[in-house]
Amino acid sequence: MHKRVNVTLPEETIRLIDRSASHGNRSRFIDEAVKYFVREHGRSQLRRLLEEGAERRGARDLAIAEEWFPVDRDAWRKRRR
């Protein structure tokens, strides 16, 4: 089973992915890269890195969420009709 997610990556990261992945296979490349990273670094280190990143970017992410909230709310209201 696959699930669609939306992520934001730096442009340089996208360029690296596009240079390394065959055309149209970004998702597969990212899937394999994440699995490799988790195997190599272990869950505890990954958890620590994710927590550190969340702390560093928490204020930015909250500001983005607050900025886009009215757009999301309007979209949900239109969808309910």
Biopython code that builds the backbone (N, CA, C, O; Angstrom):
import numpy as np
from Bio.PDB.StructureBuilder import StructureBuilder

atoms = [
    (1, "MET", "N", (0.847, -1.176, 0.000)),
    (1, "MET", "CA", (0.000, 0.000, 0.000)),
    (1, "MET", "C", (0.894, 1.243, 0.000)),
    (1, "MET", "O", (1.885, 1.304, 0.728)),
    (2, "HIS", "N", (0.548, 2.192, -0.793)),
    (2, "HIS", "CA", (1.279, 3.447, -0.860)),
    (2, "HIS", "C", (0.396, 4.567, -0.338)),
    (2, "HIS", "O", (-0.830, 4.507, -0.434)),
    (3, "LYS", "N", (1.028, 5.579, 0.210)),
    (3, "LYS", "CA", (0.299, 6.748, 0.706)),
    (3, "LYS", "C", (1.012, 7.988, 0.204)),
    (3, "LYS", "O", (2.234, 8.096, 0.301)),
    (4, "ARG", "N", (0.248, 8.917, -0.330)),
    (4, "ARG", "CA", (0.812, 10.164, -0.838)),
    (4, "ARG", "C", (1.073, 11.107, 0.329)),
    (4, "ARG", "O", (0.224, 11.289, 1.201)),
    (5, "VAL", "N", (2.270, 11.708, 0.331)),
    (5, "VAL", "CA", (2.624, 12.709, 1.335)),
    (5, "VAL", "C", (3.183, 13.931, 0.616)),
    (5, "VAL", "O", (3.653, 13.846, -0.518)),
    (6, "ASN", "N", (3.121, 15.032, 1.280)),
    (6, "ASN", "CA", (3.645, 16.273, 0.720)),
    (6, "ASN", "C", (4.806, 16.721, 1.600)),
    (6, "ASN", "O", (4.631, 16.961, 2.795)),
    (7, "VAL", "N", (5.995, 16.832, 1.004)),
    (7, "VAL", "CA", (7.173, 17.268, 1.750)),
    (7, "VAL", "C", (7.801, 18.456, 1.043)),
    (7, "VAL", "O", (7.632, 18.640, -0.163)),
    (8, "THR", "N", (8.515, 19.246, 1.797)),
    (8, "THR", "CA", (9.236, 20.383, 1.243)),
    (8, "THR", "C", (10.719, 20.117, 1.402)),
    (8, "THR", "O", (11.199, 19.840, 2.500)),
    (9, "LEU", "N", (11.445, 20.206, 0.284)),
    (9, "LEU", "CA", (12.880, 19.957, 0.297)),
    (9, "LEU", "C", (13.604, 21.138, -0.326)),
    (9, "LEU", "O", (13.047, 21.828, -1.180)),
    (10, "PRO", "N", (14.831, 21.374, 0.091)),
    (10, "PRO", "CA", (15.615, 22.439, -0.539)),
    (10, "PRO", "C", (15.831, 22.143, -2.029)),
    (10, "PRO", "O", (15.883, 20.983, -2.437)),
    (11, "GLU", "N", (15.955, 23.186, -2.819)),
    (11, "GLU", "CA", (16.148, 23.011, -4.256)),
    (11, "GLU", "C", (17.379, 22.165, -4.556)),
    (11, "GLU", "O", (17.356, 21.354, -5.482)),
    (12, "GLU", "N", (18.447, 22.340, -3.793)),
    (12, "GLU", "CA", (19.658, 21.555, -4.012)),
    (12, "GLU", "C", (19.389, 20.064, -3.817)),
    (12, "GLU", "O", (19.923, 19.236, -4.555)),
    (13, "THR", "N", (18.570, 19.720, -2.835)),
    (13, "THR", "CA", (18.216, 18.325, -2.602)),
    (13, "THR", "C", (17.432, 17.769, -3.786)),
    (13, "THR", "O", (17.672, 16.640, -4.214)),
    (14, "ILE", "N", (16.503, 18.550, -4.315)),
    (14, "ILE", "CA", (15.728, 18.115, -5.484)),
    (14, "ILE", "C", (16.657, 17.878, -6.667)),
    (14, "ILE", "O", (16.503, 16.895, -7.392)),
    (15, "ARG", "N", (17.622, 18.776, -6.867)),
    (15, "ARG", "CA", (18.580, 18.584, -7.969)),
    (15, "ARG", "C", (19.372, 17.285, -7.786)),
    (15, "ARG", "O", (19.599, 16.551, -8.747)),
    (16, "LEU", "N", (19.791, 17.007, -6.545)),
    (16, "LEU", "CA", (20.514, 15.762, -6.280)),
    (16, "LEU", "C", (19.650, 14.543, -6.580)),
    (16, "LEU", "O", (20.115, 13.576, -7.184)),
    (17, "ILE", "N", (18.398, 14.594, -6.157)),
    (17, "ILE", "CA", (17.475, 13.481, -6.414)),
    (17, "ILE", "C", (17.302, 13.294, -7.914)),
    (17, "ILE", "O", (17.377, 12.175, -8.422)),
    (18, "ASP", "N", (17.073, 14.390, -8.613)),
    (18, "ASP", "CA", (16.839, 14.293, -10.053)),
    (18, "ASP", "C", (18.069, 13.778, -10.805)),
    (18, "ASP", "O", (17.938, 13.094, -11.820)),
    (19, "ARG", "N", (19.250, 14.106, -10.311)),
    (19, "ARG", "CA", (20.469, 13.594, -10.953)),
    (19, "ARG", "C", (20.661, 12.111, -10.675)),
    (19, "ARG", "O", (21.243, 11.398, -11.493)),
    (20, "SER", "N", (20.178, 11.640, -9.530)),
    (20, "SER", "CA", (20.428, 10.265, -9.112)),
    (20, "SER", "C", (19.312, 9.293, -9.479)),
    (20, "SER", "O", (19.573, 8.118, -9.737)),
    (21, "ALA", "N", (18.091, 9.768, -9.504)),
    (21, "ALA", "CA", (16.944, 8.892, -9.776)),
    (21, "ALA", "C", (16.651, 8.879, -11.265)),
    (21, "ALA", "O", (16.814, 9.885, -11.955)),
    (22, "SER", "N", (16.217, 7.726, -11.749)),
    (22, "SER", "CA", (15.801, 7.689, -13.149)),
    (22, "SER", "C", (14.511, 8.483, -13.305)),
    (22, "SER", "O", (13.768, 8.660, -12.339)),
    (23, "HIS", "N", (14.244, 8.958, -14.512)),
    (23, "HIS", "CA", (13.104, 9.836, -14.773)),
    (23, "HIS", "C", (11.801, 9.215, -14.260)),
    (23, "HIS", "O", (11.467, 8.074, -14.579)),
    (24, "GLY", "N", (11.083, 9.994, -13.465)),
    (24, "GLY", "CA", (9.783, 9.556, -12.961)),
    (24, "GLY", "C", (9.845, 8.652, -11.744)),
    (24, "GLY", "O", (8.819, 8.119, -11.321)),
    (25, "ASN", "N", (11.026, 8.470, -11.173)),
    (25, "ASN", "CA", (11.153, 7.560, -10.031)),
    (25, "ASN", "C", (11.626, 8.248, -8.758)),
    (25, "ASN", "O", (12.323, 7.640, -7.946)),
    (26, "ARG", "N", (11.255, 9.505, -8.580)),
    (26, "ARG", "CA", (11.641, 10.216, -7.355)),
    (26, "ARG", "C", (11.146, 9.490, -6.115)),
    (26, "ARG", "O", (11.895, 9.317, -5.153)),
    (27, "SER", "N", (9.904, 9.071, -6.133)),
    (27, "SER", "CA", (9.322, 8.429, -4.947)),
    (27, "SER", "C", (10.088, 7.168, -4.575)),
    (27, "SER", "O", (10.395, 6.946, -3.404)),
    (28, "ARG", "N", (10.395, 6.350, -5.558)),
    (28, "ARG", "CA", (11.138, 5.114, -5.282)),
    (28, "ARG", "C", (12.525, 5.443, -4.738)),
    (28, "ARG", "O", (12.989, 4.810, -3.790)),
    (29, "PHE", "N", (13.183, 6.427, -5.332)),
    (29, "PHE", "CA", (14.509, 6.820, -4.871)),
    (29, "PHE", "C", (14.461, 7.293, -3.418)),
    (29, "PHE", "O", (15.279, 6.875, -2.599)),
    (30, "ILE", "N", (13.502, 8.164, -3.101)),
    (30, "ILE", "CA", (13.375, 8.678, -1.732)),
    (30, "ILE", "C", (13.048, 7.548, -0.772)),
    (30, "ILE", "O", (13.594, 7.504, 0.331)),
    (31, "ASP", "N", (12.173, 6.637, -1.163)),
    (31, "ASP", "CA", (11.827, 5.484, -0.339)),
    (31, "ASP", "C", (13.076, 4.672, -0.002)),
    (31, "ASP", "O", (13.298, 4.331, 1.160)),
    (32, "GLU", "N", (13.885, 4.362, -1.003)),
    (32, "GLU", "CA", (15.093, 3.576, -0.773)),
    (32, "GLU", "C", (16.109, 4.350, 0.070)),
    (32, "GLU", "O", (16.787, 3.765, 0.914)),
    (33, "ALA", "N", (16.216, 5.660, -0.155)),
    (33, "ALA", "CA", (17.159, 6.474, 0.609)),
    (33, "ALA", "C", (16.776, 6.528, 2.085)),
    (33, "ALA", "O", (17.639, 6.425, 2.957)),
    (34, "VAL", "N", (15.496, 6.686, 2.364)),
    (34, "VAL", "CA", (15.037, 6.746, 3.761)),
    (34, "VAL", "C", (15.287, 5.403, 4.447)),
    (34, "VAL", "O", (15.768, 5.366, 5.579)),
    (35, "LYS", "N", (14.965, 4.308, 3.773)),
    (35, "LYS", "CA", (15.190, 2.984, 4.362)),
    (35, "LYS", "C", (16.678, 2.755, 4.639)),
    (35, "LYS", "O", (17.040, 2.227, 5.690)),
    (36, "TYR", "N", (17.524, 3.146, 3.712)),
    (36, "TYR", "CA", (18.962, 3.015, 3.910)),
    (36, "TYR", "C", (19.413, 3.850, 5.106)),
    (36, "TYR", "O", (20.168, 3.369, 5.950)),
    (37, "PHE", "N", (18.953, 5.095, 5.180)),
    (37, "PHE", "CA", (19.336, 5.983, 6.273)),
    (37, "PHE", "C", (18.928, 5.404, 7.616)),
    (37, "PHE", "O", (19.707, 5.430, 8.569)),
    (38, "VAL", "N", (17.730, 4.889, 7.696)),
    (38, "VAL", "CA", (17.232, 4.337, 8.960)),
    (38, "VAL", "C", (18.052, 3.113, 9.350)),
    (38, "VAL", "O", (18.406, 2.952, 10.518)),
    (39, "ARG", "N", (18.352, 2.258, 8.394)),
    (39, "ARG", "CA", (19.175, 1.081, 8.698)),
    (39, "ARG", "C", (20.557, 1.490, 9.195)),
    (39, "ARG", "O", (21.076, 0.900, 10.142)),
    (40, "GLU", "N", (21.143, 2.481, 8.573)),
    (40, "GLU", "CA", (22.502, 2.898, 8.909)),
    (40, "GLU", "C", (22.586, 3.684, 10.214)),
    (40, "GLU", "O", (23.565, 3.551, 10.948)),
    (41, "HIS", "N", (21.619, 4.464, 10.503)),
    (41, "HIS", "CA", (21.699, 5.355, 11.658)),
    (41, "HIS", "C", (20.887, 4.898, 12.861)),
    (41, "HIS", "O", (21.055, 5.427, 13.959)),
    (42, "GLY", "N", (20.036, 3.954, 12.669)),
    (42, "GLY", "CA", (19.251, 3.433, 13.775)),
    (42, "GLY", "C", (18.137, 4.377, 14.186)),
    (42, "GLY", "O", (18.173, 5.576, 13.911)),
    (43, "ARG", "N", (17.176, 3.819, 14.831)),
    (43, "ARG", "CA", (15.993, 4.584, 15.214)),
    (43, "ARG", "C", (16.270, 5.655, 16.247)),
    (43, "ARG", "O", (15.704, 6.745, 16.168)),
    (44, "SER", "N", (17.118, 5.375, 17.205)),
    (44, "SER", "CA", (17.337, 6.364, 18.270)),
    (44, "SER", "C", (18.023, 7.614, 17.722)),
    (44, "SER", "O", (17.663, 8.732, 18.090)),
    (45, "GLN", "N", (19.000, 7.429, 16.852)),
    (45, "GLN", "CA", (19.676, 8.595, 16.283)),
    (45, "GLN", "C", (18.722, 9.349, 15.357)),
    (45, "GLN", "O", (18.715, 10.580, 15.343)),
    (46, "LEU", "N", (17.923, 8.619, 14.587)),
    (46, "LEU", "CA", (16.957, 9.271, 13.717)),
    (46, "LEU", "C", (15.968, 10.087, 14.542)),
    (46, "LEU", "O", (15.649, 11.220, 14.181)),
    (47, "ARG", "N", (15.485, 9.530, 15.633)),
    (47, "ARG", "CA", (14.552, 10.257, 16.502)),
    (47, "ARG", "C", (15.199, 11.536, 17.026)),
    (47, "ARG", "O", (14.568, 12.593, 17.045)),
    (48, "ARG", "N", (16.460, 11.439, 17.452)),
    (48, "ARG", "CA", (17.173, 12.615, 17.964)),
    (48, "ARG", "C", (17.313, 13.672, 16.872)),
    (48, "ARG", "O", (17.101, 14.857, 17.132)),
    (49, "LEU", "N", (17.664, 13.263, 15.656)),
    (49, "LEU", "CA", (17.810, 14.214, 14.556)),
    (49, "LEU", "C", (16.472, 14.880, 14.201)),
    (49, "LEU", "O", (16.419, 16.082, 13.940)),
    (50, "LEU", "N", (15.405, 14.089, 14.194)),
    (50, "LEU", "CA", (14.086, 14.651, 13.902)),
    (50, "LEU", "C", (13.654, 15.642, 14.980)),
    (50, "LEU", "O", (13.104, 16.699, 14.669)),
    (51, "GLU", "N", (13.900, 15.306, 16.237)),
    (51, "GLU", "CA", (13.544, 16.209, 17.335)),
    (51, "GLU", "C", (14.342, 17.506, 17.249)),
    (51, "GLU", "O", (13.789, 18.590, 17.434)),
    (52, "GLU", "N", (15.640, 17.396, 16.970)),
    (52, "GLU", "CA", (16.465, 18.600, 16.852)),
    (52, "GLU", "C", (15.973, 19.481, 15.699)),
    (52, "GLU", "O", (15.895, 20.703, 15.832)),
    (53, "GLY", "N", (15.645, 18.852, 14.571)),
    (53, "GLY", "CA", (15.147, 19.611, 13.430)),
    (53, "GLY", "C", (13.818, 20.280, 13.731)),
    (53, "GLY", "O", (13.587, 21.424, 13.340)),
    (54, "ALA", "N", (12.943, 19.560, 14.430)),
    (54, "ALA", "CA", (11.644, 20.127, 14.784)),
    (54, "ALA", "C", (11.810, 21.327, 15.711)),
    (54, "ALA", "O", (11.098, 22.323, 15.581)),
    (55, "GLU", "N", (12.746, 21.227, 16.639)),
    (55, "GLU", "CA", (12.992, 22.350, 17.547)),
    (55, "GLU", "C", (13.562, 23.553, 16.791)),
    (55, "GLU", "O", (13.158, 24.690, 17.034)),
    (56, "ARG", "N", (14.493, 23.302, 15.882)),
    (56, "ARG", "CA", (15.108, 24.400, 15.123)),
    (56, "ARG", "C", (14.113, 25.074, 14.186)),
    (56, "ARG", "O", (14.160, 26.289, 13.993)),
    (57, "ARG", "N", (13.212, 24.284, 13.603)),
    (57, "ARG", "CA", (12.311, 24.841, 12.597)),
    (57, "ARG", "C", (10.872, 24.986, 13.074)),
    (57, "ARG", "O", (9.984, 25.306, 12.284)),
    (58, "GLY", "N", (10.637, 24.752, 14.365)),
    (58, "GLY", "CA", (9.283, 24.791, 14.902)),
    (58, "GLY", "C", (8.586, 26.123, 14.686)),
    (58, "GLY", "O", (7.434, 26.154, 14.253)),
    (59, "ALA", "N", (9.262, 27.219, 14.978)),
    (59, "ALA", "CA", (8.645, 28.544, 14.831)),
    (59, "ALA", "C", (8.318, 28.822, 13.358)),
    (59, "ALA", "O", (7.254, 29.355, 13.043)),
    (60, "ARG", "N", (9.236, 28.460, 12.466)),
    (60, "ARG", "CA", (8.997, 28.660, 11.037)),
    (60, "ARG", "C", (7.791, 27.842, 10.571)),
    (60, "ARG", "O", (6.924, 28.352, 9.861)),
    (61, "ASP", "N", (7.742, 26.565, 10.977)),
    (61, "ASP", "CA", (6.648, 25.697, 10.563)),
    (61, "ASP", "C", (5.304, 26.185, 11.094)),
    (61, "ASP", "O", (4.296, 26.120, 10.391)),
    (62, "LEU", "N", (5.287, 26.672, 12.328)),
    (62, "LEU", "CA", (4.057, 27.212, 12.903)),
    (62, "LEU", "C", (3.610, 28.447, 12.127)),
    (62, "LEU", "O", (2.419, 28.604, 11.858)),
    (63, "ALA", "N", (4.540, 29.321, 11.766)),
    (63, "ALA", "CA", (4.198, 30.525, 10.999)),
    (63, "ALA", "C", (3.616, 30.151, 9.641)),
    (63, "ALA", "O", (2.653, 30.771, 9.191)),
    (64, "ILE", "N", (4.184, 29.154, 8.992)),
    (64, "ILE", "CA", (3.664, 28.701, 7.691)),
    (64, "ILE", "C", (2.261, 28.144, 7.855)),
    (64, "ILE", "O", (1.369, 28.454, 7.065)),
    (65, "ALA", "N", (2.062, 27.323, 8.879)),
    (65, "ALA", "CA", (0.740, 26.736, 9.119)),
    (65, "ALA", "C", (-0.299, 27.821, 9.385)),
    (65, "ALA", "O", (-1.418, 27.752, 8.877)),
    (66, "GLU", "N", (0.070, 28.815, 10.178)),
    (66, "GLU", "CA", (-0.870, 29.901, 10.471)),
    (66, "GLU", "C", (-1.158, 30.724, 9.219)),
    (66, "GLU", "O", (-2.287, 31.170, 9.015)),
    (67, "GLU", "N", (-0.152, 30.924, 8.389)),
    (67, "GLU", "CA", (-0.336, 31.697, 7.160)),
    (67, "GLU", "C", (-1.291, 30.988, 6.198)),
    (67, "GLU", "O", (-2.104, 31.633, 5.537)),
    (68, "TRP", "N", (-1.190, 29.662, 6.124)),
    (68, "TRP", "CA", (-2.006, 28.902, 5.171)),
    (68, "TRP", "C", (-3.330, 28.433, 5.750)),
    (68, "TRP", "O", (-4.160, 27.906, 5.009)),
    (69, "PHE", "N", (-3.555, 28.604, 7.047)),
    (69, "PHE", "CA", (-4.797, 28.135, 7.661)),
    (69, "PHE", "C", (-6.052, 28.665, 6.956)),
    (69, "PHE", "O", (-6.960, 27.879, 6.684)),
    (70, "PRO", "N", (-6.139, 29.976, 6.648)),
    (70, "PRO", "CA", (-7.350, 30.462, 5.976)),
    (70, "PRO", "C", (-7.586, 29.782, 4.626)),
    (70, "PRO", "O", (-8.734, 29.533, 4.257)),
    (71, "VAL", "N", (-6.534, 29.485, 3.896)),
    (71, "VAL", "CA", (-6.672, 28.821, 2.595)),
    (71, "VAL", "C", (-7.210, 27.409, 2.799)),
    (71, "VAL", "O", (-8.132, 26.986, 2.101)),
    (72, "ASP", "N", (-6.636, 26.678, 3.756)),
    (72, "ASP", "CA", (-7.115, 25.325, 4.048)),
    (72, "ASP", "C", (-8.565, 25.337, 4.515)),
    (72, "ASP", "O", (-9.369, 24.512, 4.081)),
    (73, "ARG", "N", (-8.899, 26.280, 5.406)),
    (73, "ARG", "CA", (-10.260, 26.370, 5.932)),
    (73, "ARG", "C", (-11.243, 26.614, 4.802)),
    (73, "ARG", "O", (-12.294, 25.974, 4.749)),
    (74, "ASP", "N", (-10.918, 27.534, 3.893)),
    (74, "ASP", "CA", (-11.805, 27.836, 2.772)),
    (74, "ASP", "C", (-11.969, 26.627, 1.853)),
    (74, "ASP", "O", (-13.064, 26.360, 1.358)),
    (75, "ALA", "N", (-10.890, 25.911, 1.632)),
    (75, "ALA", "CA", (-10.954, 24.724, 0.777)),
    (75, "ALA", "C", (-11.862, 23.665, 1.398)),
    (75, "ALA", "O", (-12.653, 23.041, 0.691)),
    (76, "TRP", "N", (-11.759, 23.456, 2.712)),
    (76, "TRP", "CA", (-12.608, 22.483, 3.381)),
    (76, "TRP", "C", (-14.074, 22.918, 3.348)),
    (76, "TRP", "O", (-14.969, 22.088, 3.186)),
    (77, "ARG", "N", (-14.311, 24.207, 3.499)),
    (77, "ARG", "CA", (-15.698, 24.694, 3.453)),
    (77, "ARG", "C", (-16.295, 24.461, 2.072)),
    (77, "ARG", "O", (-17.447, 24.040, 1.962)),
    (78, "LYS", "N", (-15.542, 24.722, 1.035)),
    (78, "LYS", "CA", (-16.025, 24.518, -0.333)),
    (78, "LYS", "C", (-16.266, 23.045, -0.599)),
    (78, "LYS", "O", (-17.201, 22.686, -1.314)),
    (79, "ARG", "N", (-15.434, 22.193, -0.032)),
    (79, "ARG", "CA", (-15.550, 20.748, -0.250)),
    (79, "ARG", "C", (-16.809, 20.186, 0.399)),
    (79, "ARG", "O", (-17.400, 19.232, -0.108)),
    (80, "ARG", "N", (-17.220, 20.774, 1.517)),
    (80, "ARG", "CA", (-18.410, 20.280, 2.241)),
    (80, "ARG", "C", (-19.697, 20.558, 1.480)),
    (80, "ARG", "O", (-20.697, 19.869, 1.680)),
    (81, "ARG", "N", (-19.679, 21.552, 0.619)),
    (81, "ARG", "CA", (-20.917, 21.931, -0.098)),
    (81, "ARG", "C", (-21.377, 20.893, -1.055)),
    (81, "ARG", "O", (-22.396, 21.075, -1.721)),
]
sb = StructureBuilder()
sb.init_structure("model")
sb.init_model(0)
sb.init_chain("A")
sb.init_seg("    ")
for serial, (resi, resn, name, xyz) in enumerate(atoms, 1):
    if name == "N":
        sb.init_residue(resn, " ", resi, " ")
    sb.init_atom(name, np.array(xyz, "f"), 0.0, 1.0, " ", f" {name:<3s}", serial, name[0])
structure = sb.get_structure()
